[in-house]
Amino acid sequence: MHTLRVVLGLGPFVLSILRDQRRWIAWGPPLVRTPAFHRRRAERLVARIAALGPTFVKLAQVFSARADLIPEPYLSTLGTLTDRVPPVPWPAIQRQIREAYGEGAEALFERIDPVPVASASLGQVHRARWKGRDVAVKVLRPRIEEAVARDVVAARALSAWAARRWPIPHVLGFAALVEEFAARISEEMDFRLEAEYATEVRTNFHGNRDVVIPEVMHEMTRQRVLVLEYLEGTRVDRLEPEGVDAQRLAGAVIEAYVQMMLVDGLFHADPHPGNLLVARDGRLILVDFGMMVRVPPELRLKLIRTVFAAIRRDPKGVATGFYALGLVAPGTDPAEIDRLADLLVEMAGQRTTTQQRIDKMLTNRIMTSLYDFPVILPRDLVYFARTAALIEGIGTRYDAYYNAIEVGTPIVTRMRSRIYRSLGEEAKPSVEEVASVAGWAAGRAWRSAREWIGQLTAGPGPAVASNGASRDT
């Protein structure tokens, strides 16, 4: 019955989308759809997804980073679901805390704000004071496990049926994403596991002056309630544009994720703007470690070889990497993959807008339609694609001509030896790596000197109000 409810909720939108291709679904010419129509339909679709419950909201957030599966304006509209989850009433949160600790919130904390600083699909966060420290109290939504289990059954049944009915890369990509989501979502509902992950990531970034990971208050860790250090910052997508250095911000995000993916092998698998904050001093704050993925060494090696092929502008190496990573859909003409690799390498060195790059792909018949795209994303690469989409989104939000390859190349080159050593591979520094490290060190020294001189020359100024915290669960 629940699956039927989902079908009734989303079915009209599926039929409407099918009519985009054929007026009478099985036959007839395509219907003419205006940009205004697509915007209206996207807004109605998001409202319907929000009404279906927290699991579908969470799943839609995962899809909102998949530009290879979802076109605009649907992609950006799905991204607004982060802010469309109503908060759980305070009395229900109090009951959750009492059940977790055997005591009420008033007895456990010196103070706790009944108004959440963030409310998301699986839980919400309240600011509190504990043993003289500002902390964030993360509480799971009541009865969320039952709701998620029911929704996952419906989502898997519908995606599996669609994959059998239309076995094309686009639909198979949907099904793969749903399967990966179903396999991972239960981990997010055990905060004890999140506490372990957060502690491990904090250890991995120990000594890094550019990335901050909140400290876990382990004695307060329970399955349904987690208490962490409260860190203030602004979401990466809500900074004042005139004060943002897009290259530096995106570079910091790239470096953090390269370390997690290719060096540490423990990957933050829920990359979206609500989980990345920028502190007042410019440091990057990572929050929400409920969904993490271990990246096996063999996959890391395939990834880095493909990345360095792209950096060398070697289309044959890129195409080989696509095959090694399992990205090529069965039956694809190898010439099509070669053309795709040639075009991607060519565009990597061009300073163009994202839309211009997409237009060029369309012109070169690489993406003549979404359904004919010859690349399919395996389950274990779903979250890497989300990270790439996140980085591209951050960069282009503040710089229309942002190019992730251009920004990421010196970072990955500088980290080359570190990456290969973590994989047990021989790592002799290349000339490019030495030059990149030297340039990075000189740039850091210059920034430090400039900040120091600025502090000496600036007198005492007025107090600055702190940014409001922004979190998503």
DRENDO-1510 file (C-alpha; in Angstrom, 1 decimal, always signed):
<recs>
REC; n; res; u; v; w
REC; 1; MET; +0.0; +0.0; +0.0 .
REC; 2; HIS; +2.9; +2.4; +0.7 .
REC; 3; THR; +4.4; +1.6; -2.6 .
REC; 4; LEU; +1.0; +2.4; -4.2 .
REC; 5; ARG; +0.9; +5.7; -2.4 .
REC; 6; VAL; +4.4; +6.6; -3.8 .
REC; 7; VAL; +3.2; +5.6; -7.3 .
REC; 8; LEU; +0.1; +7.7; -7.0 .
REC; 9; GLY; +2.3; +10.6; -5.7 .
REC; 10; LEU; +5.0; +10.5; -8.4 .
REC; 11; GLY; +3.2; +8.7; -11.2 .
REC; 12; PRO; +1.7; +11.9; -12.8 .
REC; 13; PHE; +5.2; +13.4; -13.0 .
REC; 14; VAL; +6.6; +10.3; -14.7 .
REC; 15; LEU; +3.7; +10.4; -17.2 .
REC; 16; SER; +4.3; +14.1; -17.8 .
REC; 17; ILE; +8.0; +13.5; -18.5 .
REC; 18; LEU; +7.3; +10.6; -20.8 .
REC; 19; ARG; +5.0; +12.9; -22.8 .
REC; 20; ASP; +8.0; +15.2; -23.3 .
REC; 21; GLN; +9.2; +12.5; -25.7 .
REC; 22; ARG; +5.9; +11.3; -27.2 .
REC; 23; ARG; +2.7; +13.2; -26.9 .
REC; 24; TRP; +0.6; +10.1; -26.2 .
REC; 25; ILE; +3.3; +8.2; -24.3 .
REC; 26; ALA; +3.6; +5.3; -26.8 .
REC; 27; TRP; +3.3; +7.4; -30.0 .
REC; 28; GLY; +3.1; +10.9; -31.3 .
REC; 29; PRO; +5.6; +13.8; -31.6 .
REC; 30; PRO; +7.2; +15.4; -28.5 .
REC; 31; LEU; +5.2; +18.0; -26.7 .
REC; 32; VAL; +6.6; +21.5; -26.8 .
REC; 33; ARG; +7.8; +22.5; -23.2 .
REC; 34; THR; +8.8; +26.0; -22.4 .
REC; 35; PRO; +11.5; +26.9; -19.7 .
REC; 36; ALA; +8.7; +28.3; -17.6 .
REC; 37; PHE; +6.8; +25.0; -17.8 .
REC; 38; HIS; +9.9; +23.1; -16.6 .
REC; 39; ARG; +10.4; +25.4; -13.7 .
REC; 40; ARG; +6.8; +25.0; -12.6 .
REC; 41; ARG; +7.0; +21.2; -12.9 .
REC; 42; ALA; +10.2; +21.1; -10.9 .
REC; 43; GLU; +8.7; +23.1; -8.1 .
REC; 44; ARG; +5.6; +20.9; -8.0 .
REC; 45; LEU; +7.8; +17.8; -8.1 .
REC; 46; VAL; +9.9; +19.0; -5.1 .
REC; 47; ALA; +6.7; +19.8; -3.1 .
REC; 48; ARG; +5.4; +16.3; -3.8 .
REC; 49; ILE; +8.7; +14.7; -2.7 .
REC; 50; ALA; +8.7; +16.7; +0.5 .
REC; 51; ALA; +5.2; +15.4; +1.2 .
REC; 52; LEU; +6.3; +11.8; +0.8 .
REC; 53; GLY; +8.5; +11.9; +3.8 .
REC; 54; PRO; +12.1; +12.2; +5.1 .
REC; 55; THR; +13.5; +9.2; +3.2 .
REC; 56; PHE; +12.5; +10.6; -0.2 .
REC; 57; VAL; +13.8; +14.0; +0.8 .
REC; 58; LYS; +17.1; +12.4; +1.6 .
REC; 59; LEU; +17.1; +10.4; -1.6 .
REC; 60; ALA; +16.3; +13.5; -3.7 .
REC; 61; GLN; +19.2; +15.3; -2.1 .
REC; 62; VAL; +21.4; +12.5; -3.3 .
REC; 63; PHE; +20.0; +12.9; -6.8 .
REC; 64; SER; +20.4; +16.7; -6.7 .
REC; 65; ALA; +24.2; +16.2; -7.2 .
REC; 66; ARG; +23.8; +14.0; -10.3 .
REC; 67; ALA; +24.1; +16.4; -13.3 .
REC; 68; ASP; +24.6; +13.3; -15.5 .
REC; 69; LEU; +21.1; +12.0; -14.6 .
REC; 70; ILE; +19.0; +15.2; -13.8 .
REC; 71; PRO; +18.8; +18.2; -16.1 .
REC; 72; GLU; +18.2; +21.8; -15.0 .
REC; 73; PRO; +16.0; +23.3; -13.6 .
REC; 74; TYR; +15.2; +20.1; -11.8 .
REC; 75; LEU; +18.7; +19.7; -10.5 .
REC; 76; SER; +18.9; +23.0; -8.6 .
REC; 77; THR; +15.3; +22.8; -7.5 .
REC; 78; LEU; +15.9; +19.4; -5.9 .
REC; 79; GLY; +18.8; +21.0; -4.0 .
REC; 80; THR; +16.4; +23.3; -2.1 .
REC; 81; LEU; +15.0; +20.2; -0.3 .
REC; 82; THR; +17.7; +20.7; +2.3 .
REC; 83; ASP; +15.7; +23.6; +3.7 .
REC; 84; ARG; +12.2; +22.1; +3.2 .
REC; 85; VAL; +12.2; +19.6; +6.2 .
REC; 86; PRO; +9.9; +20.8; +9.0 .
REC; 87; PRO; +11.5; +20.6; +12.5 .
REC; 88; VAL; +10.5; +18.0; +15.1 .
REC; 89; PRO; +8.6; +19.7; +18.0 .
REC; 90; TRP; +10.6; +20.3; +21.1 .
REC; 91; PRO; +8.6; +18.0; +23.4 .
REC; 92; ALA; +9.3; +15.0; +21.0 .
REC; 93; ILE; +13.1; +15.9; +21.1 .
REC; 94; GLN; +13.0; +16.0; +24.9 .
REC; 95; ARG; +11.5; +12.5; +24.9 .
REC; 96; GLN; +14.2; +11.3; +22.6 .
REC; 97; ILE; +16.9; +12.7; +24.9 .
REC; 98; ARG; +15.3; +11.2; +28.1 .
REC; 99; GLU; +15.0; +7.8; +26.4 .
REC; 100; ALA; +18.7; +7.9; +25.4 .
REC; 101; TYR; +20.1; +9.0; +28.8 .
REC; 102; GLY; +17.5; +8.2; +31.4 .
REC; 103; GLU; +17.5; +11.9; +32.3 .
REC; 104; GLY; +15.9; +15.1; +30.9 .
REC; 105; ALA; +17.8; +17.6; +28.8 .
REC; 106; GLU; +17.6; +20.2; +31.7 .
REC; 107; ALA; +19.5; +17.8; +34.0 .
REC; 108; LEU; +22.1; +16.9; +31.4 .
REC; 109; PHE; +23.0; +20.3; +29.9 .
REC; 110; GLU; +23.6; +23.7; +31.6 .
REC; 111; ARG; +21.4; +25.1; +28.9 .
REC; 112; ILE; +19.9; +23.9; +25.6 .
REC; 113; ASP; +18.1; +25.9; +23.0 .
REC; 114; PRO; +14.6; +24.5; +22.1 .
REC; 115; VAL; +14.8; +26.1; +18.7 .
REC; 116; PRO; +17.0; +23.9; +16.3 .
REC; 117; VAL; +19.9; +25.4; +14.5 .
REC; 118; ALA; +19.3; +22.9; +11.7 .
REC; 119; SER; +16.5; +20.5; +10.8 .
REC; 120; ALA; +17.1; +17.8; +8.1 .
REC; 121; SER; +15.6; +14.6; +6.9 .
REC; 122; LEU; +16.9; +12.2; +9.5 .
REC; 123; GLY; +17.5; +14.4; +12.5 .
REC; 124; GLN; +18.0; +17.9; +13.8 .
REC; 125; VAL; +20.6; +19.8; +15.8 .
REC; 126; HIS; +20.2; +22.0; +18.9 .
REC; 127; ARG; +22.8; +24.2; +20.4 .
REC; 128; ALA; +23.6; +23.6; +24.1 .
REC; 129; ARG; +26.1; +24.1; +26.9 .
REC; 130; TRP; +27.8; +21.1; +28.5 .
REC; 131; LYS; +30.6; +21.2; +31.1 .
REC; 132; GLY; +31.3; +24.8; +30.2 .
REC; 133; ARG; +31.6; +24.0; +26.4 .
REC; 134; ASP; +29.4; +25.0; +23.5 .
REC; 135; VAL; +28.1; +21.8; +22.0 .
REC; 136; ALA; +25.8; +20.7; +19.2 .
REC; 137; VAL; +23.2; +18.1; +20.2 .
REC; 138; LYS; +22.2; +16.0; +17.3 .
REC; 139; VAL; +19.0; +14.0; +17.8 .
REC; 140; LEU; +17.4; +11.4; +15.5 .
REC; 141; ARG; +13.8; +11.9; +14.4 .
REC; 142; PRO; +11.3; +9.8; +16.3 .
REC; 143; ARG; +10.3; +6.6; +14.6 .
REC; 144; ILE; +12.6; +7.4; +11.6 .
REC; 145; GLU; +13.9; +3.8; +11.3 .
REC; 146; GLU; +10.4; +2.5; +10.5 .
REC; 147; ALA; +9.7; +5.2; +8.0 .
REC; 148; VAL; +13.0; +4.7; +6.2 .
REC; 149; ALA; +12.6; +0.9; +6.0 .
REC; 150; ARG; +9.2; +1.3; +4.5 .
REC; 151; ASP; +10.3; +4.0; +2.0 .
REC; 152; VAL; +13.4; +2.0; +0.9 .
REC; 153; VAL; +11.2; -1.0; +0.0 .
REC; 154; ALA; +9.1; +1.2; -2.2 .
REC; 155; ALA; +12.0; +3.0; -3.8 .
REC; 156; ARG; +13.9; -0.2; -4.6 .
REC; 157; ALA; +10.8; -1.9; -6.0 .
REC; 158; LEU; +10.0; +1.0; -8.3 .
REC; 159; SER; +13.6; +1.6; -9.5 .
REC; 160; ALA; +14.1; -2.1; -10.2 .
REC; 161; TRP; +10.9; -2.2; -12.2 .
REC; 162; ALA; +12.0; +0.8; -14.2 .
REC; 163; ALA; +15.4; -0.7; -14.9 .
REC; 164; ARG; +13.8; -3.8; -16.2 .
REC; 165; ARG; +11.3; -1.8; -18.3 .
REC; 166; TRP; +13.9; +0.6; -19.7 .
REC; 167; PRO; +17.4; -0.9; -19.5 .
REC; 168; ILE; +19.2; +2.2; -20.7 .
REC; 169; PRO; +22.2; +4.0; -18.9 .
REC; 170; HIS; +20.0; +6.8; -17.6 .
REC; 171; VAL; +17.5; +4.5; -15.8 .
REC; 172; LEU; +20.2; +2.0; -14.8 .
REC; 173; GLY; +22.0; +5.0; -13.1 .
REC; 174; PHE; +18.9; +5.8; -11.2 .
REC; 175; ALA; +18.6; +2.2; -10.0 .
REC; 176; ALA; +22.3; +2.0; -9.0 .
REC; 177; LEU; +22.0; +5.1; -6.9 .
REC; 178; VAL; +18.9; +3.8; -5.1 .
REC; 179; GLU; +20.7; +0.5; -4.3 .
REC; 180; GLU; +23.7; +2.4; -2.9 .
REC; 181; PHE; +21.4; +4.6; -0.9 .
REC; 182; ALA; +19.6; +1.6; +0.5 .
REC; 183; ALA; +22.9; +0.0; +1.5 .
REC; 184; ARG; +24.2; +3.0; +3.3 .
REC; 185; ILE; +21.2; +4.8; +4.9 .
REC; 186; SER; +21.0; +2.5; +7.9 .
REC; 187; GLU; +24.5; +3.6; +8.9 .
REC; 188; GLU; +23.3; +7.2; +9.2 .
REC; 189; MET; +20.8; +6.3; +11.9 .
REC; 190; ASP; +23.4; +4.9; +14.4 .
REC; 191; PHE; +25.2; +7.9; +15.9 .
REC; 192; ARG; +27.7; +5.6; +17.6 .
REC; 193; LEU; +29.1; +4.8; +14.2 .
REC; 194; GLU; +29.1; +8.4; +13.2 .
REC; 195; ALA; +31.1; +9.2; +16.4 .
REC; 196; GLU; +33.7; +6.7; +15.4 .
REC; 197; TYR; +34.0; +8.0; +11.9 .
REC; 198; ALA; +34.2; +11.7; +13.1 .
REC; 199; THR; +37.0; +10.8; +15.5 .
REC; 200; GLU; +38.9; +8.9; +12.8 .
REC; 201; VAL; +38.6; +11.8; +10.3 .
REC; 202; ARG; +39.6; +14.3; +13.0 .
REC; 203; THR; +42.7; +12.2; +13.6 .
REC; 204; ASN; +43.5; +12.1; +9.9 .
REC; 205; PHE; +43.3; +15.9; +9.7 .
REC; 206; HIS; +45.3; +16.5; +12.8 .
REC; 207; GLY; +47.8; +19.3; +12.2 .
REC; 208; ASN; +46.0; +20.6; +9.1 .
REC; 209; ARG; +45.6; +24.3; +9.6 .
REC; 210; ASP; +43.0; +24.7; +6.9 .
REC; 211; VAL; +40.4; +22.0; +7.8 .
REC; 212; VAL; +38.5; +21.7; +11.1 .
REC; 213; ILE; +36.6; +18.6; +12.3 .
REC; 214; PRO; +34.4; +18.9; +15.4 .
REC; 215; GLU; +35.4; +16.9; +18.5 .
REC; 216; VAL; +33.1; +14.2; +19.7 .
REC; 217; MET; +32.0; +14.2; +23.4 .
REC; 218; HIS; +32.3; +10.4; +23.6 .
REC; 219; GLU; +30.7; +10.0; +27.1 .
REC; 220; MET; +27.5; +11.5; +25.6 .
REC; 221; THR; +27.4; +9.3; +22.5 .
REC; 222; ARG; +24.3; +7.2; +22.2 .
REC; 223; GLN; +22.6; +5.5; +19.2 .
REC; 224; ARG; +20.0; +8.2; +18.8 .
REC; 225; VAL; +21.8; +11.2; +20.3 .
REC; 226; LEU; +25.2; +12.6; +19.5 .
REC; 227; VAL; +27.0; +15.5; +21.2 .
REC; 228; LEU; +29.8; +17.3; +19.4 .
REC; 229; GLU; +31.9; +20.5; +19.6 .
REC; 230; TYR; +29.8; +23.4; +18.4 .
REC; 231; LEU; +31.6; +25.1; +15.5 .
REC; 232; GLU; +30.4; +28.4; +13.9 .
REC; 233; GLY; +30.5; +29.0; +10.2 .
REC; 234; THR; +28.6; +29.9; +7.1 .
REC; 235; ARG; +27.5; +27.4; +4.5 .
REC; 236; VAL; +29.8; +27.4; +1.4 .
REC; 237; ASP; +26.9; +28.3; -0.8 .
REC; 238; ARG; +25.8; +31.2; +1.4 .
REC; 239; LEU; +28.9; +33.4; +1.5 .
REC; 240; GLU; +28.9; +37.0; +0.3 .
REC; 241; PRO; +30.0; +36.7; -3.4 .
REC; 242; GLU; +32.1; +39.8; -3.3 .
REC; 243; GLY; +34.2; +38.5; -0.4 .
REC; 244; VAL; +34.9; +35.0; -1.8 .
REC; 245; ASP; +38.0; +33.8; -3.5 .
REC; 246; ALA; +36.4; +31.1; -5.6 .
REC; 247; GLN; +39.7; +29.5; -6.6 .
REC; 248; ARG; +41.0; +29.3; -3.0 .
REC; 249; LEU; +37.7; +28.1; -1.5 .
REC; 250; ALA; +37.2; +25.4; -4.1 .
REC; 251; GLY; +40.9; +24.5; -3.8 .
REC; 252; ALA; +40.5; +23.9; -0.1 .
REC; 253; VAL; +37.5; +21.6; -0.7 .
REC; 254; ILE; +39.4; +19.7; -3.4 .
REC; 255; GLU; +42.4; +19.2; -1.2 .
REC; 256; ALA; +40.2; +17.9; +1.7 .
REC; 257; TYR; +38.4; +15.4; -0.5 .
REC; 258; VAL; +41.6; +14.3; -2.3 .
REC; 259; GLN; +43.1; +13.5; +1.1 .
REC; 260; MET; +40.0; +11.6; +2.2 .
REC; 261; MET; +39.5; +9.7; -1.1 .
REC; 262; LEU; +43.0; +8.9; -2.2 .
REC; 263; VAL; +45.2; +9.2; +0.9 .
REC; 264; ASP; +43.2; +8.2; +3.9 .
REC; 265; GLY; +40.7; +5.9; +2.1 .
REC; 266; LEU; +37.9; +7.0; +4.4 .
REC; 267; PHE; +35.5; +9.2; +2.4 .
REC; 268; HIS; +32.9; +11.7; +3.5 .
REC; 269; ALA; +30.0; +10.3; +1.4 .
REC; 270; ASP; +27.4; +12.9; +1.9 .
REC; 271; PRO; +28.9; +15.9; +0.2 .
REC; 272; HIS; +26.5; +18.8; +0.0 .
REC; 273; PRO; +26.8; +22.5; +0.9 .
REC; 274; GLY; +25.0; +22.0; +4.3 .
REC; 275; ASN; +27.9; +19.8; +5.4 .
REC; 276; LEU; +30.7; +22.3; +4.5 .
REC; 277; LEU; +31.0; +25.5; +6.5 .
REC; 278; VAL; +33.5; +28.3; +6.3 .
REC; 279; ALA; +34.7; +29.8; +9.6 .
REC; 280; ARG; +35.3; +33.5; +10.0 .
REC; 281; ASP; +39.1; +32.9; +9.7 .
REC; 282; GLY; +38.6; +31.2; +6.3 .
REC; 283; ARG; +39.1; +27.6; +7.5 .
REC; 284; LEU; +36.9; +24.8; +6.1 .
REC; 285; ILE; +34.7; +23.0; +8.6 .
REC; 286; LEU; +33.4; +19.5; +7.8 .
REC; 287; VAL; +30.3; +18.3; +9.7 .
REC; 288; ASP; +28.0; +15.3; +9.6 .
REC; 289; PHE; +29.9; +12.0; +9.3 .
REC; 290; GLY; +26.9; +9.7; +9.3 .
REC; 291; MET; +27.6; +8.4; +5.8 .
REC; 292; MET; +31.2; +7.3; +5.1 .
REC; 293; VAL; +32.7; +5.0; +2.6 .
REC; 294; ARG; +35.9; +3.0; +2.8 .
REC; 295; VAL; +37.8; +3.3; -0.5 .
REC; 296; PRO; +39.8; +0.1; -1.3 .
REC; 297; PRO; +43.4; +0.6; -2.4 .
REC; 298; GLU; +42.8; -0.9; -5.9 .
REC; 299; LEU; +40.0; +1.6; -6.6 .
REC; 300; ARG; +42.1; +4.5; -5.3 .
REC; 301; LEU; +44.9; +3.4; -7.7 .
REC; 302; LYS; +42.6; +3.3; -10.7 .
REC; 303; LEU; +41.2; +6.7; -9.8 .
REC; 304; ILE; +44.6; +8.4; -9.4 .
REC; 305; ARG; +45.9; +6.9; -12.7 .
REC; 306; THR; +42.8; +8.3; -14.5 .
REC; 307; VAL; +43.3; +11.7; -12.8 .
REC; 308; PHE; +46.9; +11.9; -13.8 .
REC; 309; ALA; +46.1; +10.9; -17.3 .
REC; 310; ALA; +43.7; +13.9; -17.4 .
REC; 311; ILE; +46.4; +16.1; -16.0 .
REC; 312; ARG; +48.8; +14.9; -18.6 .
REC; 313; ARG; +46.1; +15.6; -21.2 .
REC; 314; ASP; +46.3; +12.0; -22.3 .
REC; 315; PRO; +42.9; +11.1; -23.8 .
REC; 316; LYS; +44.0; +7.4; -24.4 .
REC; 317; GLY; +44.9; +7.2; -20.7 .
REC; 318; VAL; +41.6; +8.7; -19.7 .
REC; 319; ALA; +39.6; +6.3; -21.9 .
REC; 320; THR; +41.6; +3.4; -20.4 .
REC; 321; GLY; +40.7; +4.7; -16.9 .
REC; 322; PHE; +37.0; +4.8; -17.8 .
REC; 323; TYR; +37.1; +1.1; -18.7 .
REC; 324; ALA; +39.1; +0.2; -15.6 .
REC; 325; LEU; +36.6; +2.0; -13.3 .
REC; 326; GLY; +33.7; +0.3; -15.0 .
REC; 327; LEU; +32.2; +3.6; -16.3 .
REC; 328; VAL; +31.5; +2.4; -19.8 .
REC; 329; ALA; +28.0; +1.1; -20.5 .
REC; 330; PRO; +27.9; -2.4; -22.1 .
REC; 331; GLY; +27.8; -2.4; -25.9 .
REC; 332; THR; +29.2; +1.1; -26.2 .
REC; 333; ASP; +31.2; +1.8; -29.3 .
REC; 334; PRO; +34.8; +2.3; -28.2 .
REC; 335; ALA; +35.1; +5.2; -30.7 .
REC; 336; GLU; +32.4; +7.0; -28.8 .
REC; 337; ILE; +34.4; +6.7; -25.6 .
REC; 338; ASP; +37.6; +7.8; -27.4 .
REC; 339; ARG; +35.7; +10.9; -28.7 .
REC; 340; LEU; +34.4; +11.6; -25.2 .
REC; 341; ALA; +37.9; +11.4; -23.7 .
REC; 342; ASP; +39.3; +13.7; -26.4 .
REC; 343; LEU; +36.6; +16.3; -25.8 .
REC; 344; LEU; +36.9; +16.2; -22.0 .
REC; 345; VAL; +40.7; +16.6; -22.2 .
REC; 346; GLU; +40.3; +19.4; -24.7 .
REC; 347; MET; +37.8; +21.3; -22.6 .
REC; 348; ALA; +39.8; +20.8; -19.4 .
REC; 349; GLY; +42.3; +23.4; -20.6 .
REC; 350; GLN; +39.7; +26.0; -21.7 .
REC; 351; ARG; +38.5; +28.9; -19.7 .
REC; 352; THR; +34.8; +28.7; -20.4 .
REC; 353; THR; +31.6; +28.7; -18.4 .
REC; 354; THR; +29.9; +25.5; -17.4 .
REC; 355; GLN; +27.1; +26.2; -19.9 .
REC; 356; GLN; +29.6; +26.7; -22.7 .
REC; 357; ARG; +31.2; +23.4; -21.9 .
REC; 358; ILE; +27.8; +21.7; -22.0 .
REC; 359; ASP; +26.9; +23.4; -25.3 .
REC; 360; LYS; +30.2; +22.1; -26.8 .
REC; 361; MET; +29.4; +18.6; -25.7 .
REC; 362; LEU; +26.0; +18.9; -27.4 .
REC; 363; THR; +27.6; +20.3; -30.5 .
REC; 364; ASN; +30.0; +17.4; -30.7 .
REC; 365; ARG; +27.1; +14.9; -30.4 .
REC; 366; ILE; +28.6; +13.5; -27.2 .
REC; 367; MET; +25.3; +14.3; -25.3 .
REC; 368; THR; +22.8; +14.3; -28.1 .
REC; 369; SER; +20.3; +13.3; -25.4 .
REC; 370; LEU; +20.5; +12.4; -21.8 .
REC; 371; TYR; +19.4; +8.8; -22.5 .
REC; 372; ASP; +22.2; +8.2; -25.1 .
REC; 373; PHE; +25.1; +9.2; -22.8 .
REC; 374; PRO; +27.5; +6.2; -23.0 .
REC; 375; VAL; +28.8; +6.3; -19.4 .
REC; 376; ILE; +27.1; +4.6; -16.5 .
REC; 377; LEU; +28.2; +5.1; -12.9 .
REC; 378; PRO; +28.8; +2.0; -10.8 .
REC; 379; ARG; +27.6; +1.9; -7.2 .
REC; 380; ASP; +31.0; +2.4; -5.6 .
REC; 381; LEU; +31.5; +5.7; -7.6 .
REC; 382; VAL; +28.2; +7.3; -6.9 .
REC; 383; TYR; +29.6; +9.5; -4.1 .
REC; 384; PHE; +32.7; +10.5; -6.1 .
REC; 385; ALA; +30.3; +11.9; -8.7 .
REC; 386; ARG; +28.5; +13.8; -6.0 .
REC; 387; THR; +31.8; +15.3; -4.8 .
REC; 388; ALA; +32.7; +16.4; -8.3 .
REC; 389; ALA; +29.3; +18.0; -8.7 .
REC; 390; LEU; +29.7; +19.8; -5.3 .
REC; 391; ILE; +33.1; +21.2; -6.2 .
REC; 392; GLU; +31.9; +22.3; -9.6 .
REC; 393; GLY; +28.8; +23.9; -8.0 .
REC; 394; ILE; +30.9; +25.8; -5.4 .
REC; 395; GLY; +33.3; +27.1; -7.9 .
REC; 396; THR; +30.8; +28.2; -10.5 .
REC; 397; ARG; +28.6; +29.8; -7.8 .
REC; 398; TYR; +31.3; +32.4; -7.2 .
REC; 399; ASP; +33.1; +32.3; -10.6 .
REC; 400; ALA; +31.2; +31.6; -13.8 .
REC; 401; TYR; +34.5; +30.6; -15.5 .
REC; 402; TYR; +35.6; +28.2; -12.8 .
REC; 403; ASN; +37.4; +25.1; -14.1 .
REC; 404; ALA; +37.9; +22.3; -11.6 .
REC; 405; ILE; +40.8; +20.7; -13.6 .
REC; 406; GLU; +42.6; +24.0; -13.7 .
REC; 407; VAL; +42.3; +24.5; -9.9 .
REC; 408; GLY; +42.8; +20.9; -8.9 .
REC; 409; THR; +45.8; +20.1; -11.1 .
REC; 410; PRO; +48.5; +21.8; -8.9 .
REC; 411; ILE; +46.8; +20.4; -5.7 .
REC; 412; VAL; +46.8; +16.8; -6.9 .
REC; 413; THR; +50.3; +17.2; -8.4 .
REC; 414; ARG; +51.6; +18.5; -5.0 .
REC; 415; MET; +50.0; +15.5; -3.2 .
REC; 416; ARG; +51.2; +12.9; -5.8 .
REC; 417; SER; +54.0; +11.3; -3.6 .
REC; 418; ARG; +51.8; +11.3; -0.6 .
REC; 419; ILE; +49.0; +9.5; -2.5 .
REC; 420; TYR; +51.2; +6.9; -4.0 .
REC; 421; ARG; +53.0; +6.2; -0.6 .
REC; 422; SER; +49.6; +5.6; +1.0 .
REC; 423; LEU; +49.0; +2.9; -1.6 .
REC; 424; GLY; +52.4; +1.3; -1.1 .
REC; 425; GLU; +53.6; +2.4; -4.5 .
REC; 426; GLU; +57.0; +3.9; -5.3 .
REC; 427; ALA; +56.7; +7.7; -5.3 .
REC; 428; LYS; +59.7; +9.6; -6.7 .
REC; 429; PRO; +58.8; +13.3; -6.8 .
REC; 430; SER; +58.5; +14.6; -10.4 .
REC; 431; VAL; +59.8; +18.0; -11.5 .
REC; 432; GLU; +56.2; +19.2; -11.7 .
REC; 433; GLU; +55.5; +18.0; -8.1 .
REC; 434; VAL; +58.6; +19.8; -6.8 .
REC; 435; ALA; +57.6; +23.0; -8.6 .
REC; 436; SER; +54.0; +22.8; -7.3 .
REC; 437; VAL; +55.1; +22.2; -3.7 .
REC; 438; ALA; +57.6; +25.2; -3.9 .
REC; 439; GLY; +54.9; +27.4; -5.4 .
REC; 440; TRP; +52.4; +26.3; -2.7 .
REC; 441; ALA; +54.9; +26.9; +0.1 .
REC; 442; ALA; +55.8; +30.4; -1.3 .
REC; 443; GLY; +52.1; +31.3; -1.6 .
REC; 444; ARG; +51.4; +30.2; +2.0 .
REC; 445; ALA; +54.5; +32.1; +3.3 .
REC; 446; TRP; +53.4; +35.2; +1.5 .
REC; 447; ARG; +49.8; +35.0; +2.9 .
REC; 448; SER; +51.1; +34.5; +6.4 .
REC; 449; ALA; +53.5; +37.4; +6.1 .
REC; 450; ARG; +50.7; +39.7; +4.7 .
REC; 451; GLU; +48.4; +38.7; +7.5 .
REC; 452; TRP; +51.1; +39.3; +10.1 .
REC; 453; ILE; +51.9; +42.8; +8.7 .
REC; 454; GLY; +48.2; +43.6; +8.6 .
REC; 455; GLN; +47.9; +42.7; +12.3 .
REC; 456; LEU; +50.8; +44.9; +13.1 .
REC; 457; THR; +49.5; +47.9; +11.2 .
REC; 458; ALA; +45.9; +47.6; +12.2 .
REC; 459; GLY; +44.8; +49.1; +15.5 .
REC; 460; PRO; +42.2; +47.5; +17.8 .
REC; 461; GLY; +38.9; +47.4; +15.9 .
REC; 462; PRO; +35.3; +47.0; +16.8 .
REC; 463; ALA; +34.0; +43.6; +17.9 .
REC; 464; VAL; +32.6; +41.4; +15.1 .
REC; 465; ALA; +29.5; +39.4; +15.6 .
REC; 466; SER; +29.9; +35.7; +15.0 .
REC; 467; ASN; +28.2; +34.0; +12.1 .
REC; 468; GLY; +25.2; +31.8; +12.8 .
REC; 469; ALA; +25.9; +28.1; +12.7 .
REC; 470; SER; +24.6; +26.2; +9.7 .
REC; 471; ARG; +24.3; +22.4; +9.9 .
REC; 472; ASP; +22.5; +19.6; +8.1 .
REC; 473; THR; +22.0; +16.1; +9.2 .
</recs>
